[in-house]
Amino acid sequence: MNFSTMPWSVWMLMITLFNVTGQPQASQKRTAYAHWTETPVMVDGRLSEPASEQTVVRVLFDAQKLYIGFECFDS
C-alpha cells in the first residue's frame, strides 16, 4: 500500500494508538478501541455514524519499538 493513498482514518487510528501507548506506566494496562466505517465521518463531536465490519487491533511495545497488528474480518 502506498502511504500517500492510505485513507486519513487509518492515519488517525495510527496516531491515536501511538498516543495511547506513548508513555505507559509499568503496572498499568492501557486499552484502546477503534471502529472502521465505510461512510464518511463528520467531525461534529457525535459518534452516531453506523459501524461496519469488526477489526481487531493489537498494540505492543518494548523499550525500542512499537508493534501494531491488525486482524480484519469480512462478511
N, C-alpha and C positions, 0 to 999 in steps of 0.2 A: 504494500500500500504506500502510495506517495504521501508524504507528510503534508504537502500543500493542499491535497484534496481530502484530507481527513476532516470529517464533519466537526463543526465547532463544539458540538455537545460532547464529543469524545475528548477533545482538548480540555473542556471544562471539567469533565469527570476526572481526568488525569491530574489536573491542577488541584482539584478538591481533595482527591485521595492523598496526594503528596502533602498537602497542608494538614490533613487529619493525622498523618503519621510522622510529621516533620520533627516534633520534639516530644517523644513519648517519655513517660516515667517508667522505670524498671518494673514496678509492681502493678501498673495499671494497664488493663487490656482495653484497646480502643476499637470501636466498630463503626464502619461507615456503610450506609446502604444507598444504592442508586438504582433508578429505573429508567430504561430506554423508552422512547416514544417515537412513533412513526410520524406523528403530526407535529407541526411547528409549535414551539413553546413560546407563549407570550410572557415576557418577564414583567409580571404585574404584582408579584407577591402572593398570588393564589396558586395552589397546587391542584387544580381541578381538571387538568388535561388527562385523557384516558391513557391507561397503561397498556403496554404491548406485551411482547414475549418476555419470559424470565431470563435474566442473565445473572450469573454468579461471578463476583469479582473477589479475588483474594489478594491481599496486600501483605507482604512480609518485608522485613528489613533487617540488616545487620549493621555492624559498625561502618561499613563502607558502601553498601549498595541498597537500593530499593527494588523489590521484586513485585511485579503486578501480573496476575494471571486472570484470564477471562474464560469462563465456560458459558457459551451462548446456546440457548435452546431455540428450536424452530418447530412450529406445529405442522 
